[in-house]
Amino acid sequence: MKREIDHFTMELQEESLYVDEITRRYNHNQIDTEHILLALVEKSQETISQLLKTLNADTQSLVNQLTDVLSKSPRASAIKDTRIYITPRTKRIFLLVNEIVINLNDKNISSEHFLLAILTERNTPATRILASVGLTYDRVYSAIIELRKNQSSSIENQ
């Protein structure tokens, strides 16, 4: 039985707009997982920043490495085509996000779903960068579950 997912959280909506800004900043015409990851790390107001802090991940190292990869990526041509496309990897990430949301029994798509989806990829710049700061799918997934339990407990105790 297929379950419909409502929508992006407000935080993710803001991060999504920021992905476009990052893509244009680097004069790219394709959104790839590194653009998404940089937006999640730089723009996160709550979820991802809390996860990174919980997992003792070096946020500045993530930003520096992502910035380095993106600055070395090919630039868009001088042609006046201002459309931005998504790469096949990004398309796969979007499909995986839906599966992750359903598996976690969530109603909305949020930042952590995208982080988990990116972590499912193998041998990409984004996953290598995440691994360099100690982030793996299992560690992040466990931290998400633990943070949710703690948030539920604190709400119940109020």
DSSP file (Angstrom, degrees, kcal/mol; ACC not computed):
  #  RESIDUE AA STRUCTURE BP1 BP2  ACC     N-H-->O    O-->H-N    N-H-->O    O-->H-N    TCO  KAPPA ALPHA  PHI   PSI    X-CA   Y-CA   Z-CA
    1    1 A M              0   0    0      0, 0.0     2,-0.4     0, 0.0     0, 0.0   0.000 360.0 360.0 360.0 125.5    0.0    0.0    0.0
    2    2 A K        -     0   0    0      1,-0.0     2,-0.4     0, 0.0     0, 0.0  -0.682 360.0-152.5 -87.5 134.2    1.5    3.3   -1.1
    3    3 A R        -     0   0    0     -2,-0.4     2,-0.3     0, 0.0    99,-0.1  -0.882  14.6-126.0-108.1 136.2    1.2    6.2    1.4
    4    4 A E        -     0   0    0     -2,-0.4     2,-0.5    98,-0.0     0, 0.0  -0.614  17.3-139.8 -81.8 138.3    1.1    9.8    0.3
    5    5 A I        -     0   0    0     -2,-0.3   103,-0.2     1,-0.2   102,-0.1  -0.841   8.9-144.0 -98.6 132.0    3.7   12.1    1.8
    6    6 A D        -     0   0    0    101,-2.1     2,-0.3    -2,-0.5   102,-0.2   0.982  49.0 -72.1 -64.3 -65.2    2.3   15.5    2.6
    7    7 A H        -     0   0    0    100,-0.4   102,-2.5     0, 0.0    -1,-0.2  -0.984  53.7 -56.3-176.2 178.4    5.1   18.0    1.9
    8    8 A F  B     -a  109   0A   0     -2,-0.3   102,-0.2   100,-0.2     2,-0.0  -0.496  56.1-112.4 -72.5 145.6    8.5   19.5    2.8
    9    9 A T     >  -     0   0    0    100,-2.4     4,-2.2    -2,-0.2     5,-0.2  -0.319  32.0-105.7 -67.6 164.1    8.9   20.9    6.2
   10   10 A M  H  > S+     0   0    0      1,-0.2     4,-2.0     2,-0.2     5,-0.2   0.909 122.3  53.3 -59.1 -42.3    9.3   24.7    6.4
   11   11 A E  H  > S+     0   0    0      1,-0.2     4,-2.1     2,-0.2    -1,-0.2   0.919 110.0  46.8 -59.6 -44.5   13.0   24.2    7.2
   12   12 A L  H  > S+     0   0    0      1,-0.2     4,-2.5     2,-0.2    -1,-0.2   0.844 106.9  57.8 -69.0 -33.2   13.5   22.0    4.2
   13   13 A Q  H  X S+     0   0    0     -4,-2.2     4,-1.7     2,-0.2    -1,-0.2   0.923 108.9  46.0 -61.0 -42.9   11.6   24.5    1.9
   14   14 A E  H  X S+     0   0    0     -4,-2.0     4,-1.6     1,-0.2    -2,-0.2   0.905 112.6  49.8 -65.8 -41.4   14.1   27.2    2.9
   15   15 A E  H  X S+     0   0    0     -4,-2.1     4,-1.5     1,-0.2    -2,-0.2   0.859 106.6  56.7 -65.1 -35.1   17.1   24.8    2.4
   16   16 A S  H  X S+     0   0    0     -4,-2.5     4,-1.2     1,-0.2    -1,-0.2   0.901 106.7  48.3 -64.0 -41.5   15.6   23.9   -1.1
   17   17 A L  H  X S+     0   0    0     -4,-1.7     4,-1.5     1,-0.2    -1,-0.2   0.867 108.6  55.3 -64.6 -35.1   15.7   27.5   -2.1
   18   18 A Y  H  X S+     0   0    0     -4,-1.6     4,-2.7     1,-0.2    -1,-0.2   0.804  97.6  63.0 -69.0 -29.9   19.2   27.7   -0.8
   19   19 A V  H  X S+     0   0    0     -4,-1.5     4,-2.5     2,-0.2    -1,-0.2   0.926 103.8  48.8 -58.8 -44.6   20.3   24.8   -3.1
   20   20 A D  H  X S+     0   0    0     -4,-1.2     4,-2.2     1,-0.2    -1,-0.2   0.910 110.3  51.1 -61.4 -42.8   19.4   26.9   -6.1
   21   21 A E  H  X S+     0   0    0     -4,-1.5     4,-2.4     2,-0.2    -2,-0.2   0.910 110.7  48.1 -61.6 -43.7   21.4   29.8   -4.6
   22   22 A I  H  X S+     0   0    0     -4,-2.7     4,-1.8     2,-0.2    -2,-0.2   0.913 109.6  53.1 -63.4 -43.0   24.4   27.6   -4.1
   23   23 A T  H  <>S+     0   0    0     -4,-2.5     5,-2.8     1,-0.2    -2,-0.2   0.911 113.1  43.1 -59.6 -43.5   24.1   26.2   -7.6
   24   24 A R  H ><5S+     0   0    0     -4,-2.2     3,-1.5     3,-0.2    -1,-0.2   0.864 106.7  61.9 -71.2 -35.9   24.1   29.7   -9.1
   25   25 A R  H 3<5S+     0   0    0     -4,-2.4    -1,-0.2     1,-0.3    -2,-0.2   0.886 110.3  40.3 -56.0 -40.3   26.9   30.9   -6.8
   26   26 A Y  T 3<5S-     0   0    0     -4,-1.8    -1,-0.3    -5,-0.1    -2,-0.2   0.347 114.0-118.8 -92.3   6.5   29.2   28.3   -8.4
   27   27 A N  T < 5 +     0   0    0     -3,-1.5    49,-3.9     1,-0.2     2,-0.3   0.890  62.5 150.7  57.1  42.8   27.9   29.0  -11.8
   28   28 A H      < -     0   0    0     -5,-2.8    -1,-0.2    47,-0.2    47,-0.1  -0.712  41.9-159.8-100.4 154.8   26.6   25.4  -12.2
   29   29 A N  S    S+     0   0    0     -2,-0.3    56,-3.0     1,-0.1     2,-0.4   0.268  74.7  64.1-116.0  10.1   23.7   24.4  -14.3
   30   30 A Q  E    S-b   85   0B   0     54,-0.2     2,-0.6    -7,-0.1    56,-0.2  -0.999  72.2-138.4-134.1 134.7   23.1   21.0  -12.6
   31   31 A I  E     +b   86   0B   0     54,-3.4    56,-2.2    -2,-0.4    59,-0.3  -0.802  30.5 176.7 -89.0 125.2   22.1   20.3   -9.0
   32   32 A D    >>  -     0   0    0     -2,-0.6     4,-1.7    54,-0.2     3,-0.8  -0.700  47.1 -91.8-120.8 175.8   24.0   17.4   -7.5
   33   33 A T  H 3> S+     0   0    0      1,-0.3     4,-2.9    -2,-0.2     5,-0.2   0.794 121.9  61.1 -62.8 -28.4   24.1   15.9   -4.1
   34   34 A E  H 3> S+     0   0    0      2,-0.2     4,-2.3     1,-0.2    -1,-0.3   0.863 103.2  50.7 -67.1 -34.7   27.0   18.1   -3.0
   35   35 A H  H <> S+     0   0    0     -3,-0.8     4,-2.1     2,-0.2    -2,-0.2   0.931 112.8  46.4 -64.0 -45.8   24.8   21.2   -3.6
   36   36 A I  H  X S+     0   0    0     -4,-1.7     4,-2.5     1,-0.2    -2,-0.2   0.933 112.7  49.3 -62.5 -46.6   22.1   19.7   -1.5
   37   37 A L  H  X S+     0   0    0     -4,-2.9     4,-2.3     1,-0.2     5,-0.2   0.910 109.8  50.8 -62.2 -43.0   24.4   18.6    1.3
   38   38 A L  H  X S+     0   0    0     -4,-2.3     4,-3.1     1,-0.2     5,-0.3   0.908 110.6  49.8 -62.0 -40.7   26.0   22.1    1.5
   39   39 A A  H  X S+     0   0    0     -4,-2.1     4,-2.4     1,-0.2     5,-0.4   0.910 110.0  51.0 -63.0 -42.0   22.6   23.6    1.7
   40   40 A L  H  X S+     0   0    0     -4,-2.5     4,-0.9     1,-0.2    -2,-0.2   0.899 116.9  40.1 -61.9 -40.1   21.6   21.2    4.5
   41   41 A V  H  < S+     0   0    0     -4,-2.3    -2,-0.2    -5,-0.2    -1,-0.2   0.921 122.3  38.5 -77.2 -44.8   24.8   22.0    6.5
   42   42 A E  H  < S+     0   0    0     -4,-3.1    -3,-0.2    -5,-0.2    -2,-0.2   0.867 125.4  34.1 -75.5 -36.2   24.9   25.8    5.9
   43   43 A K  H  < S+     0   0    0     -4,-2.4    -1,-0.2    -5,-0.3    -3,-0.2   0.590  81.4 124.5 -99.4 -11.9   21.2   26.6    6.1
   44   44 A S     <  -     0   0    0     -4,-0.9    -4,-0.0    -5,-0.4   -32,-0.0  -0.258  33.4-177.1 -57.1 127.5   20.0   24.1    8.7
   45   45 A Q  S    S-     0   0    0      4,-0.0    -1,-0.2     3,-0.0    -3,-0.0   0.704  73.0 -19.5 -94.8 -24.5   18.3   26.0   11.5
   46   46 A E  S  > S+     0   0    0      3,-0.0     4,-2.5     4,-0.0     5,-0.2   0.468 121.4  52.0-146.2 -69.1   17.6   23.0   13.7
   47   47 A T  H  > S+     0   0    0      1,-0.2     4,-2.3     2,-0.2     5,-0.2   0.925 114.3  34.4 -59.6 -60.2   17.6   19.4   12.5
   48   48 A I  H  > S+     0   0    0      1,-0.2     4,-3.1     2,-0.2     5,-0.3   0.906 118.2  52.5 -67.2 -41.5   20.9   18.9   10.7
   49   49 A S  H  > S+     0   0    0      1,-0.2     4,-2.0     2,-0.2    -1,-0.2   0.899 111.4  47.8 -62.1 -38.3   22.8   21.2   13.0
   50   50 A Q  H  X S+     0   0    0     -4,-2.5     4,-2.6     2,-0.2    -2,-0.2   0.905 112.7  49.0 -66.7 -41.8   21.5   19.3   16.0
   51   51 A L  H  X S+     0   0    0     -4,-2.3     4,-2.3    -5,-0.2    -2,-0.2   0.935 111.5  48.5 -62.0 -47.2   22.4   15.9   14.4
   52   52 A L  H  <>S+     0   0    0     -4,-3.1     5,-2.8     1,-0.2    -1,-0.2   0.888 113.1  48.2 -62.1 -38.8   25.9   17.1   13.5
   53   53 A K  H ><5S+     0   0    0     -4,-2.0     3,-1.3    -5,-0.3    -1,-0.2   0.926 110.9  50.3 -66.5 -44.8   26.5   18.3   17.0
   54   54 A T  H 3<5S+     0   0    0     -4,-2.6    -2,-0.2     1,-0.3    -1,-0.2   0.867 114.3  44.7 -60.1 -38.1   25.2   15.1   18.5
   55   55 A L  T 3<5S-     0   0    0     -4,-2.3    -1,-0.3    -5,-0.2    -2,-0.2   0.341 109.7-123.5 -90.6   6.5   27.5   13.1   16.3
   56   56 A N  T < 5 +     0   0    0     -3,-1.3     2,-0.3     1,-0.2    -3,-0.2   0.848  50.6 167.6  53.5  38.5   30.5   15.4   17.0
   57   57 A A      < -     0   0    0     -5,-2.8     2,-1.2    -6,-0.2    -1,-0.2  -0.640  42.9-117.9 -84.0 139.8   30.9   16.0   13.3
   58   58 A D     >  -     0   0    0     -2,-0.3     4,-2.0     1,-0.2     5,-0.1  -0.653  29.5-173.1 -80.3  97.3   33.2   18.9   12.3
   59   59 A T  H  > S+     0   0    0     -2,-1.2     4,-2.6     1,-0.2    -1,-0.2   0.882  82.2  53.8 -61.2 -41.6   30.7   21.2   10.5
   60   60 A Q  H  > S+     0   0    0      1,-0.2     4,-2.8     2,-0.2    -1,-0.2   0.887 107.5  51.1 -63.6 -37.7   33.4   23.6    9.3
   61   61 A S  H  > S+     0   0    0      2,-0.2     4,-2.7     1,-0.2     5,-0.3   0.910 109.3  51.3 -64.2 -41.6   35.3   20.7    7.7
   62   62 A L  H  X S+     0   0    0     -4,-2.0     4,-2.6     2,-0.2     5,-0.2   0.953 112.7  45.2 -57.8 -50.1   32.2   19.6    5.9
   63   63 A V  H  X S+     0   0    0     -4,-2.6     4,-2.8     1,-0.2     5,-0.2   0.926 113.8  49.3 -61.3 -46.4   31.6   23.1    4.5
   64   64 A N  H  X S+     0   0    0     -4,-2.8     4,-2.1     1,-0.2    -1,-0.2   0.922 113.8  45.0 -60.9 -45.5   35.3   23.5    3.5
   65   65 A Q  H  X S+     0   0    0     -4,-2.7     4,-2.3     2,-0.2    -1,-0.2   0.904 114.8  47.7 -67.4 -41.0   35.4   20.1    1.7
   66   66 A L  H  X S+     0   0    0     -4,-2.6     4,-2.8    -5,-0.3     5,-0.2   0.914 111.4  51.0 -65.1 -42.1   32.1   20.7    0.0
   67   67 A T  H  X S+     0   0    0     -4,-2.8     4,-2.4    -5,-0.2    -2,-0.2   0.898 110.0  50.7 -60.8 -41.2   33.2   24.2   -1.1
   68   68 A D  H  X S+     0   0    0     -4,-2.1     4,-1.1    -5,-0.2    -2,-0.2   0.932 112.0  46.2 -62.4 -47.3   36.4   22.7   -2.5
   69   69 A V  H  X S+     0   0    0     -4,-2.3     4,-0.6     1,-0.2     3,-0.4   0.929 115.1  46.7 -62.3 -45.9   34.6   20.0   -4.5
   70   70 A L  H >< S+     0   0    0     -4,-2.8     3,-0.8     1,-0.2    -1,-0.2   0.872 108.4  54.6 -67.7 -36.3   32.0   22.5   -5.8
   71   71 A S  H 3< S+     0   0    0     -4,-2.4    -1,-0.2     1,-0.2    -2,-0.2   0.764 110.3  47.9 -69.0 -22.6   34.6   25.1   -6.8
   72   72 A K  H 3< S+     0   0    0     -4,-1.1    -1,-0.2    -3,-0.4    -2,-0.2   0.527  90.6 104.2 -92.6  -7.4   36.4   22.5   -8.8
   73   73 A S  S << S-     0   0    0     -3,-0.8    -3,-0.0    -4,-0.6    -4,-0.0  -0.401  87.2 -85.2 -73.9 152.0   33.3   21.3  -10.6
   74   74 A P        -     0   0    0      0, 0.0     2,-0.2     0, 0.0    -1,-0.1  -0.256  44.8-128.5 -59.2 140.4   32.7   22.3  -14.2
   75   75 A R        -     0   0    0      1,-0.1   -47,-0.2   -47,-0.1   -48,-0.1  -0.474  28.9 -92.9 -85.1 158.6   31.0   25.7  -14.7
   76   76 A A        -     0   0    0    -49,-3.9    -1,-0.1    -2,-0.2   -48,-0.0  -0.360  50.4-100.3 -66.2 152.4   28.0   26.3  -16.9
   77   77 A S        -     0   0    0      1,-0.1    -1,-0.1     4,-0.1     4,-0.0  -0.203  29.7-107.4 -70.2 167.5   28.7   27.3  -20.4
   78   78 A A  S    S+     0   0    0     -3,-0.1    -1,-0.1     2,-0.1    -2,-0.1   0.501  82.7 119.0 -75.7  -3.6   28.5   30.9  -21.5
   79   79 A I  S    S-     0   0    0      1,-0.1    -3,-0.0     2,-0.1     0, 0.0  -0.323  78.7-116.0 -62.3 147.9   25.3   30.1  -23.4
   80   80 A K  S    S+     0   0    0      2,-0.1     2,-0.8     0, 0.0    -1,-0.1   0.277  74.2 126.7 -74.9  13.7   22.3   32.1  -22.1
   81   81 A D        +     0   0    0      1,-0.2    -4,-0.1    -4,-0.0    -2,-0.1  -0.632  32.2 177.0 -73.7 108.3   20.5   29.0  -21.0
   82   82 A T        +     0   0    0     -2,-0.8    -1,-0.2     2,-0.1     2,-0.1   0.331  35.3 122.3 -98.4   6.7   19.8   29.7  -17.4
   83   83 A R        -     0   0    0      1,-0.0     2,-0.5   -53,-0.0    -2,-0.0  -0.388  52.8-144.3 -69.0 147.9   17.8   26.6  -16.6
   84   84 A I        -     0   0    0     -2,-0.1   -54,-0.2   -54,-0.0     2,-0.2  -0.962  16.4-166.6-116.0 131.6   19.1   24.4  -13.8
   85   85 A Y  E     -b   30   0B   0    -56,-3.0   -54,-3.4    -2,-0.5     2,-0.4  -0.603  17.2-122.9-108.3 168.2   18.8   20.6  -14.1
   86   86 A I  E     -b   31   0B   0    -56,-0.2   -54,-0.2    -2,-0.2   -56,-0.0  -0.925  26.3-121.4-113.6 145.3   19.2   17.8  -11.6
   87   87 A T     >  -     0   0    0    -56,-2.2     4,-2.1    -2,-0.4     5,-0.2  -0.310  27.3-107.4 -76.7 162.7   21.7   15.0  -12.1
   88   88 A P  H  > S+     0   0    0      0, 0.0     4,-2.2     0, 0.0     5,-0.2   0.869 122.1  56.2 -57.2 -36.2   20.7   11.4  -12.2
   89   89 A R  H  > S+     0   0    0      1,-0.2     4,-2.2     2,-0.2     5,-0.1   0.917 106.4  49.4 -61.7 -41.8   22.2   11.0   -8.7
   90   90 A T  H  > S+     0   0    0    -59,-0.3     4,-2.2     2,-0.2    -1,-0.2   0.890 107.9  53.7 -65.4 -38.8   20.0   13.7   -7.4
   91   91 A K  H  X S+     0   0    0     -4,-2.1     4,-1.8     1,-0.2    -1,-0.2   0.919 109.1  49.2 -60.0 -42.9   17.0   12.0   -9.0
   92   92 A R  H  X S+     0   0    0     -4,-2.2     4,-2.6     1,-0.2    -2,-0.2   0.893 107.7  54.8 -62.7 -39.2   17.9    8.8   -7.2
   93   93 A I  H  X S+     0   0    0     -4,-2.2     4,-2.6     1,-0.2    -1,-0.2   0.920 106.1  51.4 -60.9 -44.1   18.2   10.7   -4.0
   94   94 A F  H  X S+     0   0    0     -4,-2.2     4,-1.5     1,-0.2    -1,-0.2   0.896 110.8  48.2 -61.1 -40.2   14.7   12.1   -4.4
   95   95 A L  H  X S+     0   0    0     -4,-1.8     4,-1.4     1,-0.2    -1,-0.2   0.916 112.4  48.9 -65.3 -42.5   13.3    8.6   -4.9
   96   96 A L  H  X S+     0   0    0     -4,-2.6     4,-2.7     1,-0.2    -2,-0.2   0.862 103.7  60.8 -65.4 -35.9   15.2    7.3   -1.9
   97   97 A V  H  X S+     0   0    0     -4,-2.6     4,-2.7     1,-0.2    -1,-0.2   0.926 102.7  51.5 -57.2 -44.9   13.9   10.1    0.3
   98   98 A N  H  X S+     0   0    0     -4,-1.5     4,-2.0     1,-0.2    -1,-0.2   0.909 110.5  48.4 -60.5 -41.9   10.4    9.0   -0.3
   99   99 A E  H  X S+     0   0    0     -4,-1.4     4,-2.7     2,-0.2    -1,-0.2   0.914 111.6  49.6 -63.4 -42.6   11.3    5.4    0.8
  100  100 A I  H  X S+     0   0    0     -4,-2.7     4,-2.2     2,-0.2    -2,-0.2   0.905 109.5  51.5 -63.9 -42.4   13.0    6.7    3.9
  101  101 A V  H  <>S+     0   0    0     -4,-2.7     5,-2.5     1,-0.2     4,-0.4   0.921 113.0  45.4 -60.5 -44.4   10.1    8.9    4.8
  102  102 A I  H ><5S+     0   0    0     -4,-2.0     3,-1.1    -5,-0.2    -2,-0.2   0.917 111.7  51.6 -66.4 -43.4    7.7    5.9    4.5
  103  103 A N  H 3<5S+     0   0    0     -4,-2.7    -1,-0.2     1,-0.3    -2,-0.2   0.847 112.5  45.9 -63.2 -33.9   10.1    3.6    6.4
  104  104 A L  T 3<5S-     0   0    0     -4,-2.2    -1,-0.3    -5,-0.2    -2,-0.2   0.483 110.4-126.6 -85.7  -2.3   10.3    6.1    9.3
  105  105 A N  T < 5 +     0   0    0     -3,-1.1     2,-0.2    -4,-0.4    -3,-0.2   0.876  54.8 156.0  59.0  40.4    6.5    6.5    9.1
  106  106 A D      < -     0   0    0     -5,-2.5    -1,-0.2    -6,-0.2    -2,-0.1  -0.626  42.5-150.4 -95.3 156.1    6.8   10.3    8.8
  107  107 A K  S    S+     0   0    0     -2,-0.2  -101,-2.1  -102,-0.1  -100,-0.4   0.803  78.4  44.7 -91.1 -34.9    4.2   12.6    7.3
  108  108 A N  S    S-     0   0    0   -102,-0.2     2,-0.5  -103,-0.2  -100,-0.2  -0.775  80.0-118.6-114.8 154.4    6.6   15.3    6.0
  109  109 A I  B     +a    8   0A   0   -102,-2.5  -100,-2.4    -2,-0.3     2,-0.2  -0.787  43.1 173.4 -88.6 130.2    9.8   15.3    4.1
  110  110 A S    >>  -     0   0    0     -2,-0.5     4,-1.1  -102,-0.2     3,-1.0  -0.784  45.8 -88.3-134.0 177.9   12.6   16.9    6.1
  111  111 A S  H 3> S+     0   0    0      1,-0.3     4,-2.2    -2,-0.2     3,-0.4   0.856 118.7  58.3 -55.7 -43.2   16.3   17.6    6.1
  112  112 A E  H 3> S+     0   0    0      1,-0.2     4,-2.4     2,-0.2    -1,-0.3   0.811 100.2  58.5 -64.0 -28.1   17.3   14.4    7.8
  113  113 A H  H <> S+     0   0    0     -3,-1.0     4,-2.2     2,-0.2    -1,-0.2   0.900 107.7  46.8 -65.3 -39.9   15.6   12.3    5.1
  114  114 A F  H  X S+     0   0    0     -4,-1.1     4,-2.6    -3,-0.4    -2,-0.2   0.896 110.4  52.2 -68.8 -39.5   17.8   13.9    2.5
  115  115 A L  H  X S+     0   0    0     -4,-2.2     4,-2.0     2,-0.2    -2,-0.2   0.938 111.6  46.7 -61.3 -45.7   21.0   13.4    4.6
  116  116 A L  H  X S+     0   0    0     -4,-2.4     4,-0.7     1,-0.2    -2,-0.2   0.912 111.5  51.4 -61.8 -42.5   20.1    9.7    5.0
  117  117 A A  H >X S+     0   0    0     -4,-2.2     3,-1.0     1,-0.2     4,-0.5   0.908 109.3  49.7 -62.7 -41.6   19.4    9.4    1.3
  118  118 A I  H >< S+     0   0    0     -4,-2.6     3,-1.3     1,-0.2    -1,-0.2   0.891 106.2  57.6 -63.2 -38.2   22.7   11.0    0.4
  119  119 A L  H 3< S+     0   0    0     -4,-2.0    18,-0.4     1,-0.3    -1,-0.2   0.643  94.9  65.7 -68.9 -14.0   24.4    8.6    2.8
  120  120 A T  H << S+     0   0    0     -3,-1.0    -1,-0.3    -4,-0.7    -2,-0.2   0.708  82.9  96.8 -78.7 -19.2   23.0    5.6    0.8
  121  121 A E  S << S-     0   0    0     -3,-1.3     2,-0.5    -4,-0.5     3,-0.2  -0.290  71.9-132.4 -67.5 155.9   25.1    6.5   -2.2
  122  122 A R        -     0   0    0      1,-0.2    -2,-0.1     5,-0.0    -1,-0.1  -0.940  69.8 -11.5-116.2 132.6   28.4    4.7   -2.7
  123  123 A N  S    S+     0   0    0     -2,-0.5    -1,-0.2     1,-0.2     3,-0.0   0.864  87.7 138.4  52.8  49.5   31.7    6.4   -3.5
  124  124 A T     >  -     0   0    0     -3,-0.2     4,-2.5     1,-0.1     5,-0.2  -0.797  67.9-108.4-112.5 161.5   30.5    9.9   -4.3
  125  125 A P  H  > S+     0   0    0      0, 0.0     4,-2.4     0, 0.0     5,-0.2   0.917 119.5  52.5 -55.2 -42.1   32.2   13.1   -3.3
  126  126 A A  H  > S+     0   0    0      1,-0.2     4,-2.5     2,-0.2     5,-0.2   0.925 111.0  44.8 -61.6 -45.5   29.4   13.7   -0.8
  127  127 A T  H  > S+     0   0    0      2,-0.2     4,-2.5     1,-0.2    -1,-0.2   0.864 112.4  52.1 -70.4 -33.6   29.6   10.3    0.9
  128  128 A R  H  X S+     0   0    0     -4,-2.5     4,-1.8     2,-0.2    -1,-0.2   0.914 111.3  47.4 -65.8 -40.7   33.4   10.5    1.1
  129  129 A I  H  X S+     0   0    0     -4,-2.4     4,-0.8    -5,-0.2    -2,-0.2   0.926 112.6  48.6 -65.2 -44.9   33.2   13.9    2.7
  130  130 A L  H ><>S+     0   0    0     -4,-2.5     5,-2.8     1,-0.2     3,-0.9   0.911 111.2  50.4 -61.6 -41.9   30.6   12.7    5.2
  131  131 A A  H ><5S+     0   0    0     -4,-2.5     3,-1.9     1,-0.2    -1,-0.2   0.852 100.7  64.2 -63.6 -34.4   32.7    9.7    6.0
  132  132 A S  H 3<5S+     0   0    0     -4,-1.8    -1,-0.2     1,-0.3    -2,-0.2   0.744 106.9  42.9 -64.6 -22.2   35.7   11.9    6.6
  133  133 A V  T <<5S-     0   0    0     -3,-0.9    -1,-0.3    -4,-0.8    -2,-0.2   0.174 127.3 -99.1-107.2  15.9   33.9   13.5    9.5
  134  134 A G  T < 5S+     0   0    0     -3,-1.9     2,-0.6     1,-0.2    -3,-0.2   0.660  74.2 143.0  84.0  17.3   32.6   10.1   10.8
  135  135 A L      < +     0   0    0     -5,-2.8     2,-0.3    -6,-0.2    -1,-0.2  -0.823  16.4 163.1 -99.2 122.6   29.1   10.2    9.4
  136  136 A T     >  -     0   0    0     -2,-0.6     4,-2.5     1,-0.1     5,-0.3  -0.845  50.7-105.9-125.5 165.3   27.7    6.9    8.1
  137  137 A Y  H  > S+     0   0    0    -18,-0.4     4,-3.0    -2,-0.3     5,-0.2   0.940 119.9  48.4 -56.1 -48.8   24.1    5.9    7.3
  138  138 A D  H  > S+     0   0    0      1,-0.2     4,-2.5     2,-0.2    -1,-0.2   0.905 112.3  47.6 -62.2 -43.5   23.9    3.7   10.5
  139  139 A R  H  > S+     0   0    0      2,-0.2     4,-2.2     1,-0.2    -1,-0.2   0.930 116.1  43.8 -63.4 -45.3   25.3    6.4   12.8
  140  140 A V  H  X S+     0   0    0     -4,-2.5     4,-2.5     2,-0.2    -2,-0.2   0.924 113.3  50.9 -67.6 -44.3   23.0    9.1   11.4
  141  141 A Y  H  X S+     0   0    0     -4,-3.0     4,-2.3    -5,-0.3    -2,-0.2   0.936 112.0  47.4 -58.1 -47.6   19.9    6.9   11.4
  142  142 A S  H  X S+     0   0    0     -4,-2.5     4,-2.4    -5,-0.2    -1,-0.2   0.896 111.4  51.0 -61.5 -40.9   20.6    5.9   15.1
  143  143 A A  H  X S+     0   0    0     -4,-2.2     4,-2.9     2,-0.2    -1,-0.2   0.888 108.5  51.9 -65.3 -38.7   21.1    9.5   16.1
  144  144 A I  H  X S+     0   0    0     -4,-2.5     4,-2.4     2,-0.2    -2,-0.2   0.944 111.2  46.9 -61.7 -47.9   17.8   10.5   14.4
  145  145 A I  H  X S+     0   0    0     -4,-2.3     4,-2.2     1,-0.2    -2,-0.2   0.918 114.3  47.9 -60.1 -44.3   15.9    7.8   16.3
  146  146 A E  H  X S+     0   0    0     -4,-2.4     4,-2.5     2,-0.2    -2,-0.2   0.915 111.2  49.6 -65.5 -43.8   17.6    8.8   19.6
  147  147 A L  H  X S+     0   0    0     -4,-2.9     4,-2.4     1,-0.2    -1,-0.2   0.898 110.7  50.7 -62.2 -39.7   16.9   12.5   19.1
  148  148 A R  H  X S+     0   0    0     -4,-2.4     4,-2.3    -5,-0.2    -1,-0.2   0.897 109.7  50.1 -65.6 -39.6   13.3   11.8   18.3
  149  149 A K  H  X S+     0   0    0     -4,-2.2     4,-2.5     2,-0.2    -2,-0.2   0.932 112.0  48.1 -62.2 -44.9   13.0    9.7   21.5
  150  150 A N  H  X S+     0   0    0     -4,-2.5     4,-2.3     1,-0.2    -2,-0.2   0.883 111.4  49.7 -64.2 -38.7   14.5   12.5   23.5
  151  151 A Q  H  X S+     0   0    0     -4,-2.4     4,-1.8     2,-0.2    -1,-0.2   0.894 111.5  49.1 -66.8 -39.1   12.2   15.0   21.9
  152  152 A S  H  X S+     0   0    0     -4,-2.3     4,-2.4     2,-0.2    -2,-0.2   0.909 111.4  50.1 -64.0 -42.7    9.2   12.8   22.7
  153  153 A S  H  X S+     0   0    0     -4,-2.5     4,-1.7     1,-0.2    -2,-0.2   0.911 110.5  48.3 -63.5 -43.8   10.3   12.3   26.3
  154  154 A S  H  < S+     0   0    0     -4,-2.3     4,-0.3     1,-0.2    -1,-0.2   0.849 112.0  49.8 -69.4 -31.8   10.8   16.1   26.8
  155  155 A I  H >< S+     0   0    0     -4,-1.8     3,-1.1     1,-0.2    -1,-0.2   0.911 111.1  49.2 -69.0 -42.2    7.3   16.8   25.3
  156  156 A E  H 3< S+     0   0    0     -4,-2.4    -2,-0.2     1,-0.2    -1,-0.2   0.811 108.6  54.4 -66.2 -29.4    5.7   14.2   27.5
  157  157 A N  T 3<        0   0    0     -4,-1.7    -1,-0.2     1,-0.2    -2,-0.2   0.514 360.0 360.0 -83.3  -4.8    7.4   15.6   30.6
  158  158 A Q    <         0   0    0     -3,-1.1    -1,-0.2    -4,-0.3    -2,-0.1   0.476 360.0 360.0 -84.4 360.0    6.1   19.1   30.1
